[in-house]
Amino acid sequence: DAGEITAALRARLAGLDDTERGTRLLELVRETTATVLRYPSAANVEPGRAFNEMGVDSLIAVELRNELGALTGLRLPATLVFDHPTPAAIARLLAGELFGAEAAGPALSADEAKVRGFLSTVTLSQLRAAGLMDILLRAADAQGGQPAESAVADGDGDVRSMDADELVRLVLGGES
């Protein structure tokens, strides 16, 4: 019964803090994605990479939705991977469905998810070669060592509320 599956999953995750719960749900999504795509392991599924970039078509999208629905006991929309285009986005959706909207955290737009996915593939040597390492380090230092979720020191606003274009302008010092 779907209700029992959902209750069992909630019970397993209930004792965890939001971060650990999110990590476990992301692992579930990555493992399920790896299975339906016939990848050798979940390590091959990048959390921020768009499903369409991984080769997920409409048939695989339905299979993924069905598998996640069976594992969670949740009734998930047919448009799951199109509305939530990355494994991280689906994990946030699952957290919200299982534990309320607060547990899901802020939703990423498709563009933001794509930028974050792209950035996760860039090596430090590539950042240095492109001249971006120093810019990123200066942007981090400008916050006085505070976590990225705090407001930006120069009054540009909260980093969490910025879109991809605003973040790029911030990092490049107002240039576009």
OpenMM code with the backbone's topology and positions (N, CA, C; nanometers):
from openmm import Vec3, app, unit

residues = "ASP ALA GLY GLU ILE THR ALA ALA LEU ARG ALA ARG LEU ALA GLY LEU ASP ASP THR GLU ARG GLY THR ARG LEU LEU GLU LEU VAL ARG GLU THR THR ALA THR VAL LEU ARG TYR PRO SER ALA ALA ASN VAL GLU PRO GLY ARG ALA PHE ASN GLU MET GLY VAL ASP SER LEU ILE ALA VAL GLU LEU ARG ASN GLU LEU GLY ALA LEU THR GLY LEU ARG LEU PRO ALA THR LEU VAL PHE ASP HIS PRO THR PRO ALA ALA ILE ALA ARG LEU LEU ALA GLY GLU LEU PHE GLY ALA GLU ALA ALA GLY PRO ALA LEU SER ALA ASP GLU ALA LYS VAL ARG GLY PHE LEU SER THR VAL THR LEU SER GLN LEU ARG ALA ALA GLY LEU MET ASP ILE LEU LEU ARG ALA ALA ASP ALA GLN GLY GLY GLN PRO ALA GLU SER ALA VAL ALA ASP GLY ASP GLY ASP VAL ARG SER MET ASP ALA ASP GLU LEU VAL ARG LEU VAL LEU GLY GLY GLU SER".split()
positions = [
    Vec3(0.0842, -0.1192, 0.0000),
    Vec3(0.0000, 0.0000, 0.0000),
    Vec3(0.0886, 0.1254, 0.0000),
    Vec3(0.0562, 0.2213, -0.0841),
    Vec3(0.1360, 0.3431, -0.0990),
    Vec3(0.1470, 0.4206, 0.0317),
    Vec3(0.0383, 0.4262, 0.1076),
    Vec3(0.0408, 0.4980, 0.2351),
    Vec3(0.1403, 0.4384, 0.3326),
    Vec3(0.1499, 0.3059, 0.3345),
    Vec3(0.2450, 0.2385, 0.4231),
    Vec3(0.3887, 0.2641, 0.3794),
    Vec3(0.4112, 0.2644, 0.2491),
    Vec3(0.5455, 0.2916, 0.1964),
    Vec3(0.5877, 0.4327, 0.2346),
    Vec3(0.4978, 0.5300, 0.2151),
    Vec3(0.5279, 0.6689, 0.2497),
    Vec3(0.5556, 0.6815, 0.3988),
    Vec3(0.4732, 0.6191, 0.4826),
    Vec3(0.4915, 0.6256, 0.6279),
    Vec3(0.6249, 0.5636, 0.6689),
    Vec3(0.6612, 0.4524, 0.6068),
    Vec3(0.7881, 0.3868, 0.6390),
    Vec3(0.9070, 0.4749, 0.5997),
    Vec3(0.9003, 0.5372, 0.4830),
    Vec3(1.0075, 0.6262, 0.4393),
    Vec3(1.0174, 0.7470, 0.5317),
    Vec3(0.9045, 0.8068, 0.5647),
    Vec3(0.9032, 0.9199, 0.6581),
    Vec3(0.9671, 0.8803, 0.7910),
    Vec3(0.9306, 0.7641, 0.8417),
    Vec3(0.9839, 0.7178, 0.9700),
    Vec3(1.1360, 0.7001, 0.9630),
    Vec3(1.1863, 0.6449, 0.8522),
    Vec3(1.3315, 0.6258, 0.8366),
    Vec3(1.4049, 0.7586, 0.8322),
    Vec3(1.3433, 0.8604, 0.7735),
    Vec3(1.4094, 0.9899, 0.7560),
    Vec3(1.3794, 1.0889, 0.8683),
    Vec3(1.2777, 1.0617, 0.9482),
    Vec3(1.2294, 1.1585, 1.0476),
    Vec3(1.3352, 1.1989, 1.1498),
    Vec3(1.4207, 1.1082, 1.1902),
    Vec3(1.5204, 1.1391, 1.2918),
    Vec3(1.6404, 1.2164, 1.2397),
    Vec3(1.6450, 1.2416, 1.1115),
    Vec3(1.7593, 1.3103, 1.0511),
    Vec3(1.7336, 1.4598, 1.0429),
    Vec3(1.8421, 1.5387, 1.0436),
    Vec3(1.8238, 1.6823, 1.0211),
    Vec3(1.7962, 1.7055, 0.8723),
    Vec3(1.7538, 1.8270, 0.8383),
    Vec3(1.7145, 1.8571, 0.7002),
    Vec3(1.8252, 1.8277, 0.6000),
    Vec3(1.9499, 1.8575, 0.6372),
    Vec3(2.0617, 1.8358, 0.5452),
    Vec3(2.0811, 1.6874, 0.5170),
    Vec3(2.0842, 1.6067, 0.6226),
    Vec3(2.1032, 1.4625, 0.6046),
    Vec3(1.9840, 1.4006, 0.5318),
    Vec3(1.8648, 1.4483, 0.5642),
    Vec3(1.7433, 1.3991, 0.4969),
    Vec3(1.7523, 1.4292, 0.3473),
    Vec3(1.7940, 1.5515, 0.3142),
    Vec3(1.8093, 1.5895, 0.1739),
    Vec3(1.9137, 1.5052, 0.1035),
    Vec3(2.0224, 1.4758, 0.1751),
    Vec3(2.1278, 1.3917, 0.1187),
    Vec3(2.0750, 1.2520, 0.0886),
    Vec3(1.9999, 1.1955, 0.1811),
    Vec3(1.9438, 1.0610, 0.1611),
    Vec3(1.8448, 1.0582, 0.0454),
    Vec3(1.7609, 1.1627, 0.0364),
    Vec3(1.6644, 1.1676, -0.0742),
    Vec3(1.7364, 1.1853, -0.2076),
    Vec3(1.8418, 1.2669, -0.2084),
    Vec3(1.9196, 1.2835, -0.3311),
    Vec3(1.9845, 1.1510, -0.3707),
    Vec3(2.0358, 1.0762, -0.2731),
    Vec3(2.0922, 0.9440, -0.3025),
    Vec3(1.9866, 0.8529, -0.3651),
    Vec3(1.8662, 0.8565, -0.3106),
    Vec3(1.7568, 0.7750, -0.3643),
    Vec3(1.7286, 0.8110, -0.5100),
    Vec3(1.7224, 0.9409, -0.5390),
    Vec3(1.6952, 0.9862, -0.6763),
    Vec3(1.8105, 0.9476, -0.7684),
    Vec3(1.9342, 0.9674, -0.7231),
    Vec3(2.0497, 0.9334, -0.8065),
    Vec3(2.0567, 0.7832, -0.8334),
    Vec3(2.0327, 0.7017, -0.7301),
    Vec3(2.0361, 0.5562, -0.7482),
    Vec3(1.9264, 0.5102, -0.8437),
    Vec3(1.8075, 0.5673, -0.8285),
    Vec3(1.6963, 0.5292, -0.9154),
    Vec3(1.7228, 0.5732, -1.0590),
    Vec3(1.7772, 0.6932, -1.0751),
    Vec3(1.8114, 0.7429, -1.2085),
    Vec3(1.9163, 0.6530, -1.2732),
    Vec3(2.0184, 0.6159, -1.1962),
    Vec3(2.1225, 0.5271, -1.2490),
    Vec3(2.0628, 0.3935, -1.2930),
    Vec3(1.9690, 0.3435, -1.2159),
    Vec3(1.9051, 0.2156, -1.2504),
    Vec3(1.8276, 0.2258, -1.3812),
    Vec3(1.7432, 0.3290, -1.3946),
    Vec3(1.6614, 0.3376, -1.5164),
    Vec3(1.7451, 0.3723, -1.6394),
    Vec3(1.8568, 0.4419, -1.6187),
    Vec3(1.9447, 0.4739, -1.7317),
    Vec3(2.0490, 0.3643, -1.7553),
    Vec3(2.0482, 0.2633, -1.6695),
    Vec3(2.1421, 0.1521, -1.6766),
    Vec3(2.2870, 0.1987, -1.6659),
    Vec3(2.3087, 0.2966, -1.5772),
    Vec3(2.4438, 0.3423, -1.5455),
    Vec3(2.5047, 0.2436, -1.4463),
    Vec3(2.6367, 0.2321, -1.4442),
    Vec3(2.6993, 0.1379, -1.3509),
    Vec3(2.6802, 0.1753, -1.2034),
    Vec3(2.6683, 0.3049, -1.1747),
    Vec3(2.6483, 0.3452, -1.0351),
    Vec3(2.5850, 0.4835, -1.0282),
    Vec3(2.5360, 0.5168, -0.9092),
    Vec3(2.4753, 0.6482, -0.8862),
    Vec3(2.5784, 0.7598, -0.8974),
    Vec3(2.7061, 0.7269, -0.8826),
    Vec3(2.8115, 0.8277, -0.8946),
    Vec3(2.8137, 0.8895, -1.0345),
    Vec3(2.7583, 0.8193, -1.1318),
    Vec3(2.7529, 0.8708, -1.2684),
    Vec3(2.6405, 0.9714, -1.2891),
    Vec3(2.5557, 0.9895, -1.1890),
    Vec3(2.4419, 1.0813, -1.1986),
    Vec3(2.4749, 1.2071, -1.1190),
    Vec3(2.5039, 1.3166, -1.1902),
    Vec3(2.5376, 1.4429, -1.1246),
    Vec3(2.4099, 1.5092, -1.0736),
    Vec3(2.4096, 1.5539, -0.9471),
    Vec3(2.2890, 1.6125, -0.8878),
    Vec3(2.2329, 1.7322, -0.9636),
    Vec3(2.3191, 1.8148, -1.0212),
    Vec3(2.2727, 1.9352, -1.0887),
    Vec3(2.2609, 1.9239, -1.2394),
    Vec3(2.2881, 1.8071, -1.2923),
    Vec3(2.2823, 1.7892, -1.4378),
    Vec3(2.1389, 1.7628, -1.4819),
    Vec3(2.0978, 1.8299, -1.5863),
    Vec3(1.9609, 1.8157, -1.6368),
    Vec3(1.9387, 1.6749, -1.6915),
    Vec3(1.8207, 1.6225, -1.6653),
    Vec3(1.7867, 1.4879, -1.7124),
    Vec3(1.7974, 1.4766, -1.8642),
    Vec3(1.7563, 1.5807, -1.9365),
    Vec3(1.7633, 1.5722, -2.0828),
    Vec3(1.9078, 1.5619, -2.1312),
    Vec3(2.0025, 1.6167, -2.0549),
    Vec3(2.1441, 1.6041, -2.0905),
    Vec3(2.1964, 1.4632, -2.0627),
    Vec3(2.1261, 1.3899, -1.9771),
    Vec3(2.1648, 1.2521, -1.9456),
    Vec3(2.0991, 1.1526, -2.0410),
    Vec3(2.0180, 1.2026, -2.1338),
    Vec3(1.9524, 1.1143, -2.2293),
    Vec3(1.8152, 1.0662, -2.1872),
    Vec3(1.7562, 1.1327, -2.0881),
    Vec3(1.6222, 1.0932, -2.0443),
    Vec3(1.5209, 1.1437, -2.1459),
    Vec3(1.4482, 1.0505, -2.2070),
    Vec3(1.3401, 1.0866, -2.2987),
    Vec3(1.2076, 1.0653, -2.2258),
    Vec3(1.0974, 1.0823, -2.2959),
    Vec3(0.9669, 1.0740, -2.2298),
    Vec3(0.9390, 0.9345, -2.1735),
    Vec3(0.9845, 0.8292, -2.2408),
    Vec3(0.9626, 0.6936, -2.1893),
    Vec3(1.0426, 0.6682, -2.0618),
    Vec3(1.1678, 0.7103, -2.0628),
    Vec3(1.2509, 0.6936, -1.9436),
    Vec3(1.1982, 0.7825, -1.8312),
    Vec3(1.1474, 0.9007, -1.8655),
    Vec3(1.0906, 0.9906, -1.7644),
    Vec3(0.9745, 0.9240, -1.6915),
    Vec3(0.8903, 0.8544, -1.7658),
    Vec3(0.7772, 0.7836, -1.7044),
    Vec3(0.8287, 0.6703, -1.6158),
    Vec3(0.9283, 0.5968, -1.6641),
    Vec3(0.9861, 0.4878, -1.5850),
    Vec3(1.0469, 0.5413, -1.4552),
    Vec3(1.1190, 0.6528, -1.4641),
    Vec3(1.1794, 0.7136, -1.3455),
    Vec3(1.0716, 0.7574, -1.2466),
    Vec3(0.9691, 0.8229, -1.2980),
    Vec3(0.8585, 0.8658, -1.2119),
    Vec3(0.7928, 0.7465, -1.1441),
    Vec3(0.7679, 0.6413, -1.2193),
    Vec3(0.7046, 0.5218, -1.1628),
    Vec3(0.7915, 0.4574, -1.0549),
    Vec3(0.9208, 0.4471, -1.0810),
    Vec3(1.0123, 0.3875, -0.9825),
    Vec3(1.0167, 0.4708, -0.8550),
    Vec3(1.0305, 0.6031, -0.8706),
    Vec3(1.0340, 0.6902, -0.7522),
    Vec3(0.9012, 0.6863, -0.6772),
    Vec3(0.7924, 0.6801, -0.7507),
    Vec3(0.6613, 0.6687, -0.6874),
    Vec3(0.6493, 0.5406, -0.6070),
    Vec3(0.6987, 0.4307, -0.6628),
    Vec3(0.6928, 0.3021, -0.5924),
    Vec3(0.7807, 0.3031, -0.4677),
    Vec3(0.8978, 0.3661, -0.4763),
    Vec3(0.9900, 0.3692, -0.3628),
    Vec3(0.9447, 0.4624, -0.2513),
    Vec3(0.8728, 0.5688, -0.2883),
    Vec3(0.8315, 0.6682, -0.1885),
    Vec3(0.6860, 0.6551, -0.1470),
    Vec3(0.6070, 0.5879, -0.2295),
    Vec3(0.4639, 0.5797, -0.2030),
    Vec3(0.3892, 0.7059, -0.2414),
    Vec3(0.4598, 0.7996, -0.3047),
    Vec3(0.3979, 0.9263, -0.3446),
    Vec3(0.3401, 0.9150, -0.4852),
    Vec3(0.2342, 0.9889, -0.5088),
    Vec3(0.1781, 0.9994, -0.6437),
    Vec3(0.2473, 1.1192, -0.7089),
    Vec3(0.3371, 1.0910, -0.7997),
    Vec3(0.4180, 1.1950, -0.8632),
    Vec3(0.3601, 1.2296, -0.9996),
    Vec3(0.3749, 1.3558, -1.0416),
    Vec3(0.3155, 1.3988, -1.1688),
    Vec3(0.3842, 1.3347, -1.2892),
    Vec3(0.3095, 1.3179, -1.3962),
    Vec3(0.3641, 1.2623, -1.5201),
    Vec3(0.4748, 1.3514, -1.5760),
    Vec3(0.4704, 1.4787, -1.5435),
    Vec3(0.5690, 1.5753, -1.5935),
    Vec3(0.6849, 1.5950, -1.4955),
    Vec3(0.7069, 1.4990, -1.4072),
    Vec3(0.8060, 1.5114, -1.3001),
    Vec3(0.9406, 1.5638, -1.3479),
    Vec3(1.0040, 1.4957, -1.4437),
    Vec3(1.1392, 1.5360, -1.4833),
    Vec3(1.1407, 1.6627, -1.5680),
    Vec3(1.0268, 1.7019, -1.6203),
    Vec3(1.0212, 1.8257, -1.6973),
    Vec3(0.9975, 1.9449, -1.6044),
    Vec3(0.9207, 1.9235, -1.4983),
    Vec3(0.8964, 2.0290, -1.3995),
    Vec3(1.0118, 2.0421, -1.3010),
    Vec3(1.0849, 1.9341, -1.2795),
    Vec3(1.1967, 1.9288, -1.1842),
    Vec3(1.3132, 1.8645, -1.2596),
    Vec3(1.3883, 1.9453, -1.3375),
    Vec3(1.4773, 1.8917, -1.4408),
    Vec3(1.6107, 1.8326, -1.3960),
    Vec3(1.6366, 1.8254, -1.2660),
    Vec3(1.7621, 1.7666, -1.2186),
    Vec3(1.7332, 1.6727, -1.1017),
    Vec3(1.8259, 1.5818, -1.0724),
    Vec3(1.8078, 1.4975, -0.9542),
    Vec3(1.7925, 1.5796, -0.8255),
    Vec3(1.8695, 1.6876, -0.8131),
    Vec3(1.8592, 1.7720, -0.6936),
    Vec3(1.7202, 1.8341, -0.6823),
    Vec3(1.6636, 1.8757, -0.7941),
    Vec3(1.5298, 1.9361, -0.7924),
    Vec3(1.4242, 1.8334, -0.7517),
    Vec3(1.4372, 1.7104, -0.7989),
    Vec3(1.3412, 1.6069, -0.7593),
    Vec3(1.3575, 1.5739, -0.6111),
    Vec3(1.4813, 1.5693, -0.5626),
    Vec3(1.5031, 1.5422, -0.4197),
    Vec3(1.4370, 1.6496, -0.3338),
    Vec3(1.4462, 1.7762, -0.3778),
    Vec3(1.3796, 1.8850, -0.3033),
    Vec3(1.2281, 1.8670, -0.3068),
    Vec3(1.1751, 1.8275, -0.4221),
    Vec3(1.0312, 1.8020, -0.4324),
    Vec3(0.9900, 1.6911, -0.3355),
    Vec3(1.0655, 1.5821, -0.3331),
    Vec3(1.0331, 1.4712, -0.2435),
    Vec3(1.0372, 1.5156, -0.0979),
    Vec3(1.1377, 1.5955, -0.0622),
    Vec3(1.1457, 1.6467, 0.0754),
    Vec3(1.0222, 1.7286, 0.1085),
    Vec3(0.9800, 1.8123, 0.0153),
    Vec3(0.8611, 1.8942, 0.0369),
    Vec3(0.7353, 1.8110, 0.0489),
    Vec3(0.7225, 1.7086, -0.0352),
    Vec3(0.6045, 1.6218, -0.0310),
    Vec3(0.5999, 1.5400, 0.0976),
    Vec3(0.7158, 1.4959, 0.1428),
    Vec3(0.7203, 1.4095, 0.2607),
    Vec3(0.7186, 1.4862, 0.3923),
    Vec3(0.7816, 1.6050, 0.3941),
    Vec3(0.8011, 1.6751, 0.5210),
    Vec3(0.7556, 1.8197, 0.5202),
    Vec3(0.6889, 1.8642, 0.4157),
    Vec3(0.6401, 2.0015, 0.4108),
    Vec3(0.7317, 2.0912, 0.3308),
    Vec3(0.6784, 2.2041, 0.2896),
    Vec3(0.7492, 2.2964, 0.2002),
    Vec3(0.8800, 2.3461, 0.2596),
    Vec3(0.8861, 2.3659, 0.3930),
    Vec3(1.0087, 2.4187, 0.4540),
    Vec3(1.1263, 2.3247, 0.4316),
    Vec3(1.0998, 2.1945, 0.4326),
    Vec3(1.2058, 2.0958, 0.4163),
    Vec3(1.2604, 2.0922, 0.2747),
    Vec3(1.1834, 2.1388, 0.1790),
    Vec3(1.2255, 2.1322, 0.0391),
    Vec3(1.3316, 2.2351, 0.0063),
    Vec3(1.3390, 2.3439, 0.0813),
    Vec3(1.4344, 2.4492, 0.0522),
    Vec3(1.3907, 2.5287, -0.0690),
    Vec3(1.4702, 2.6269, -0.1070),
    Vec3(1.4328, 2.7103, -0.2204),
    Vec3(1.4402, 2.6331, -0.3516),
    Vec3(1.3422, 2.6540, -0.4361),
    Vec3(1.3399, 2.5868, -0.5660),
    Vec3(1.4342, 2.6574, -0.6627),
    Vec3(1.5004, 2.5812, -0.7461),
    Vec3(1.5871, 2.6374, -0.8488),
    Vec3(1.5120, 2.6399, -0.9804),
    Vec3(1.5335, 2.7471, -1.0546),
    Vec3(1.4768, 2.7501, -1.1886),
    Vec3(1.5590, 2.6557, -1.2761),
    Vec3(1.5084, 2.6244, -1.3926),
    Vec3(1.5818, 2.5366, -1.4840),
    Vec3(1.7165, 2.5983, -1.5204),
    Vec3(1.7191, 2.7320, -1.5405),
    Vec3(1.8450, 2.7993, -1.5733),
    Vec3(1.9441, 2.7894, -1.4581),
    Vec3(1.8961, 2.8119, -1.3354),
    Vec3(1.9848, 2.8040, -1.2198),
    Vec3(2.0391, 2.6630, -1.2024),
    Vec3(1.9532, 2.5649, -1.2196),
    Vec3(1.9970, 2.4258, -1.2075),
    Vec3(2.1015, 2.3941, -1.3139),
    Vec3(2.0811, 2.4459, -1.4337),
    Vec3(2.1758, 2.4215, -1.5425),
    Vec3(2.3107, 2.4871, -1.5122),
    Vec3(2.3074, 2.6123, -1.4626),
    Vec3(2.4316, 2.6825, -1.4280),
    Vec3(2.5040, 2.6076, -1.3170),
    Vec3(2.4307, 2.5682, -1.2119),
    Vec3(2.4932, 2.4948, -1.1019),
    Vec3(2.5491, 2.3613, -1.1508),
    Vec3(2.4758, 2.2939, -1.2371),
    Vec3(2.5244, 2.1682, -1.2926),
    Vec3(2.6511, 2.1887, -1.3739),
    Vec3(2.6524, 2.2943, -1.4548),
    Vec3(2.7708, 2.3260, -1.5345),
    Vec3(2.8892, 2.3577, -1.4441),
    Vec3(2.8666, 2.4425, -1.3434),
    Vec3(2.9751, 2.4810, -1.2534),
    Vec3(3.0329, 2.3608, -1.1797),
    Vec3(2.9495, 2.2617, -1.1524),
    Vec3(2.9995, 2.1437, -1.0815),
    Vec3(3.0945, 2.0613, -1.1679),
    Vec3(3.0982, 2.0870, -1.2990),
    Vec3(3.1870, 2.0121, -1.3879),
    Vec3(3.3185, 2.0853, -1.4153),
    Vec3(3.3284, 2.2107, -1.3712),
    Vec3(3.4469, 2.2909, -1.3979),
    Vec3(3.5519, 2.2632, -1.2905),
    Vec3(3.6748, 2.2347, -1.3335),
    Vec3(3.7824, 2.2085, -1.2383),
    Vec3(3.8454, 2.3396, -1.1920),
    Vec3(3.9174, 2.3325, -1.0809),
    Vec3(3.9861, 2.4514, -1.0305),
    Vec3(4.0903, 2.5005, -1.1305),
    Vec3(4.1585, 2.4088, -1.1979),
    Vec3(4.2584, 2.4516, -1.2965),
    Vec3(4.1921, 2.5238, -1.4141),
    Vec3(4.0712, 2.4820, -1.4522),
    Vec3(3.9992, 2.5526, -1.5588),
    Vec3(3.9602, 2.6933, -1.5127),
    Vec3(3.9183, 2.7060, -1.3868),
    Vec3(3.8849, 2.8387, -1.3341),
    Vec3(4.0082, 2.9286, -1.3331),
    Vec3(4.1227, 2.8725, -1.2910),
    Vec3(4.2471, 2.9512, -1.2911),
    Vec3(4.2839, 2.9930, -1.4334),
    Vec3(4.2778, 2.8990, -1.5274),
    Vec3(4.3150, 2.9275, -1.6664),
    Vec3(4.2256, 3.0344, -1.7280),
    Vec3(4.0995, 3.0374, -1.6881),
    Vec3(4.0058, 3.1367, -1.7414),
    Vec3(4.0137, 3.2692, -1.6660),
    Vec3(4.0987, 3.2752, -1.5635),
    Vec3(4.1115, 3.3982, -1.4860),
    Vec3(3.9970, 3.4215, -1.3890),
    Vec3(3.9206, 3.3186, -1.3594),
    Vec3(3.8044, 3.3342, -1.2713),
    Vec3(3.8323, 3.2983, -1.1258),
    Vec3(3.9394, 3.2239, -1.0990),
    Vec3(3.9658, 3.1808, -0.9619),
    Vec3(3.9836, 3.3007, -0.8694),
    Vec3(4.0663, 3.3972, -0.9092),
    Vec3(4.0884, 3.5150, -0.8250),
    Vec3(3.9602, 3.5949, -0.8062),
    Vec3(3.8802, 3.6056, -0.9119),
    Vec3(3.7530, 3.6788, -0.9029),
    Vec3(3.6607, 3.6113, -0.8021),
    Vec3(3.6503, 3.4792, -0.8088),
    Vec3(3.5645, 3.4059, -0.7155),
    Vec3(3.6156, 3.4179, -0.5725),
    Vec3(3.7471, 3.4099, -0.5545),
    Vec3(3.8030, 3.4228, -0.4200),
    Vec3(3.7809, 3.5630, -0.3640),
    Vec3(3.7946, 3.6657, -0.4484),
    Vec3(3.7669, 3.8033, -0.4023),
    Vec3(3.6205, 3.8189, -0.3642),
    Vec3(3.5306, 3.7592, -0.4422),
    Vec3(3.3878, 3.7669, -0.4094),
    Vec3(3.3606, 3.6996, -0.2752),
    Vec3(3.4260, 3.5867, -0.2503),
    Vec3(3.4085, 3.5179, -0.1222),
    Vec3(3.4673, 3.6003, -0.0086),
    Vec3(3.5859, 3.6608, -0.0308),
    Vec3(3.6479, 3.7442, 0.0724),
    Vec3(3.5653, 3.8678, 0.1025),
    Vec3(3.4945, 3.9198, 0.0024),
    Vec3(3.4129, 4.0400, 0.0215),
    Vec3(3.3025, 4.0163, 0.1231),
    Vec3(3.2690, 3.8899, 0.1462),
    Vec3(3.1654, 3.8568, 0.2439),
    Vec3(3.2239, 3.8399, 0.3833),
    Vec3(3.3532, 3.8636, 0.3991),
    Vec3(3.4143, 3.8518, 0.5301),
    Vec3(3.4140, 3.7095, 0.5838),
    Vec3(3.4209, 3.6121, 0.4956),
    Vec3(3.4234, 3.4731, 0.5372),
    Vec3(3.2883, 3.4172, 0.5764),
    Vec3(3.1816, 3.4933, 0.5547),
    Vec3(3.0478, 3.4453, 0.5895),
    Vec3(3.0009, 3.3450, 0.4851),
    Vec3(2.9137, 3.2529, 0.5253),
    Vec3(2.8599, 3.1571, 0.4281),
    Vec3(2.7869, 3.2273, 0.3147),
    Vec3(2.7809, 3.1623, 0.2000),
    Vec3(2.7193, 3.2214, 0.0808),
    Vec3(2.5744, 3.2582, 0.1019),
    Vec3(2.5053, 3.1927, 0.1972),
    Vec3(2.3647, 3.2256, 0.2135),
    Vec3(2.3416, 3.3561, 0.2883),
    Vec3(2.4474, 3.4162, 0.3431),
    Vec3(2.4298, 3.5453, 0.4088),
    Vec3(2.4238, 3.6548, 0.3042),
    Vec3(2.3790, 3.7718, 0.3452),
    Vec3(2.3692, 3.8840, 0.2520),
    Vec3(2.5076, 3.9242, 0.2049),
    Vec3(2.5175, 3.9704, 0.0843),
    Vec3(2.6437, 4.0149, 0.0278),
    Vec3(2.6844, 4.1442, 0.0963),
    Vec3(2.8133, 4.1549, 0.1322),
    Vec3(2.8617, 4.2663, 0.2129),
    Vec3(2.8420, 4.4022, 0.1474),
    Vec3(2.8500, 4.4100, 0.0159),
    Vec3(2.8403, 4.5412, -0.0480),
    Vec3(2.6975, 4.5843, -0.0758),
    Vec3(2.6008, 4.5149, -0.0207),
    Vec3(2.4622, 4.5588, -0.0326),
    Vec3(2.3920, 4.5134, -0.1589),
    Vec3(2.4499, 4.4216, -0.2341),
    Vec3(2.3852, 4.3746, -0.3565),
    Vec3(2.2673, 4.2824, -0.3299),
    Vec3(2.2464, 4.2435, -0.2053),
    Vec3(2.1312, 4.1598, -0.1725),
    Vec3(2.1715, 4.0202, -0.1326),
    Vec3(2.0741, 3.9392, -0.1122),
    Vec3(2.0931, 3.8028, -0.0676),
    Vec3(2.1266, 3.7143, -0.1876),
    Vec3(2.2379, 3.6436, -0.1806),
    Vec3(2.2838, 3.5592, -0.2903),
    Vec3(2.1784, 3.4552, -0.3265),
    Vec3(2.1067, 3.4026, -0.2249),
    Vec3(2.0060, 3.2999, -0.2516),
    Vec3(1.8945, 3.3502, -0.3421),
    Vec3(1.8678, 3.4808, -0.3404),
    Vec3(1.7565, 3.5330, -0.4198),
    Vec3(1.7999, 3.5810, -0.5578),
    Vec3(1.9295, 3.5748, -0.5875),
    Vec3(1.9786, 3.6224, -0.7169),
    Vec3(1.9585, 3.5169, -0.8247),
    Vec3(1.9290, 3.5642, -0.9469),
    Vec3(1.9229, 3.4707, -1.0587),
    Vec3(2.0638, 3.4553, -1.1157),
    Vec3(2.0790, 3.3707, -1.2146),
    Vec3(2.2109, 3.3403, -1.2696),
    Vec3(2.2802, 3.4650, -1.3243),
    Vec3(2.2075, 3.5522, -1.3948),
    Vec3(2.2679, 3.6737, -1.4498),
    Vec3(2.3197, 3.7643, -1.3394),
    Vec3(2.2419, 3.7791, -1.2318),
    Vec3(2.2844, 3.8637, -1.1199),
    Vec3(2.4090, 3.8070, -1.0521),
    Vec3(2.4161, 3.6754, -1.0383),
    Vec3(2.5337, 3.6134, -0.9785),
    Vec3(2.6583, 3.6362, -1.0637),
    Vec3(2.6437, 3.6222, -1.1948),
    Vec3(2.7572, 3.6458, -1.2842),
    Vec3(2.8034, 3.7906, -1.2736),
    Vec3(2.7074, 3.8858, -1.2733),
    Vec3(2.7441, 4.0273, -1.2587),
    Vec3(2.8151, 4.0520, -1.1262),
    Vec3(2.7680, 3.9883, -1.0190),
    Vec3(2.8311, 4.0046, -0.8887),
    Vec3(2.9748, 3.9546, -0.8919),
    Vec3(2.9958, 3.8354, -0.9464),
    Vec3(3.1289, 3.7767, -0.9505),
    Vec3(3.2229, 3.8590, -1.0377),
    Vec3(3.1716, 3.9136, -1.1471),
    Vec3(3.2551, 3.9916, -1.2387),
    Vec3(3.2636, 4.1381, -1.1988),
    Vec3(3.2117, 4.1721, -1.0830),
    Vec3(3.2237, 4.3083, -1.0325),
    Vec3(3.1375, 4.4081, -1.1055),
    Vec3(3.0173, 4.3702, -1.1428),
    Vec3(2.9248, 4.4631, -1.2075),
    Vec3(2.9311, 4.4612, -1.3581),
    Vec3(3.0304, 4.3899, -1.4143),
    Vec3(3.0386, 4.3790, -1.5604),
    Vec3(2.9355, 4.2787, -1.6084),
    Vec3(2.8902, 4.2897, -1.7343),
    Vec3(2.7987, 4.1876, -1.7858),
    Vec3(2.8582, 4.1124, -1.9003),
] * unit.nanometer
topology = app.Topology()
chain = topology.addChain("A")
for resn in residues:
    res = topology.addResidue(resn, chain)
    for name in ("N", "CA", "C"):
        topology.addAtom(name, app.Element.getBySymbol(name[0]), res)
